Amino acid sequence: MQKRLLLFDIDGTLIHSGGAGVEALKRALTERFGIKDDLHDIEIAGMTDSGIVISILKKHQIPTTADNIAAFLDSYVHFLSLELPRRKGKLLPGVLELLEKLKTRKHLVLGLLTGNVSRGAQLKLGHYGVWHFFEFGAFADDHHNRNELGAFARARAKEKHGTVANFPRTRSMSSATRRAISPAEKRSAHAPSPSRPVLGAAKNWRSIIPRF
């Protein structure tokens, strides 16, 4: 049986962190560089963590060296671990049901394709109890440009499951879920950007499952 690779985004697709990530970025900036900034003018949605850090450093005319980026991300991950329990985040409706059902289908391989660094992804999904559903992922550690991450995900699929030809219909659950969101949700003030759709209601997720 040919296997199919399903790649999931995290923020706005599987979970809402209640602002833990943004607060962790603010605290990291203050700790590492002594700068307070509400980051209101920094593009965050749809960006990778490393790309966001580069934007913040450039804004404050701090050299975007590998050391500065790594130090900022180290602090970010530390503060993220502190902020997640303090925030009223949540696993989005229908996610657990979806993952449990998909995991029973032996021809499916579940992975992550996300702008989070790998440590941040594990913290977020571990906090909400779903990290164990995913075999591997492509993360901001791999590249600061989100558009480059697909190649890393496919390479890891090949490492774990053989030739990439076994994955003729790789697709992202970001795009799949976008089609399942109701018109009312699309009109919401919290409607997602094209690369980071909000998870629809559980009944909408159930409409997706038969496709796989």
Secondary structure as GFF3:
##gff-version 3
##sequence-region A 1 212
A	DSSP	beta_strand	4	8	.	.	.	ID=ss1
A	DSSP	beta_strand	15	16	.	.	.	ID=ss2
A	DSSP	alpha_helix	20	33	.	.	.	ID=ss3
A	DSSP	alpha_helix	49	59	.	.	.	ID=ss4
A	DSSP	alpha_helix	66	83	.	.	.	ID=ss5
A	DSSP	three_ten_helix	84	86	.	.	.	ID=ss6
A	DSSP	beta_strand	90	91	.	.	.	ID=ss7
A	DSSP	alpha_helix	95	103	.	.	.	ID=ss8
A	DSSP	beta_strand	108	113	.	.	.	ID=ss9
A	DSSP	alpha_helix	118	127	.	.	.	ID=ss10
A	DSSP	three_ten_helix	131	133	.	.	.	ID=ss11
A	DSSP	beta_strand	136	138	.	.	.	ID=ss12
A	DSSP	three_ten_helix	146	148	.	.	.	ID=ss13
A	DSSP	alpha_helix	149	161	.	.	.	ID=ss14
A	DSSP	three_ten_helix	164	166	.	.	.	ID=ss15
A	DSSP	beta_strand	171	172	.	.	.	ID=ss16
A	DSSP	alpha_helix	173	178	.	.	.	ID=ss17
A	DSSP	alpha_helix	183	186	.	.	.	ID=ss18
A	DSSP	alpha_helix	202	208	.	.	.	ID=ss19
A	DSSP	three_ten_helix	209	211	.	.	.	ID=ss20
###
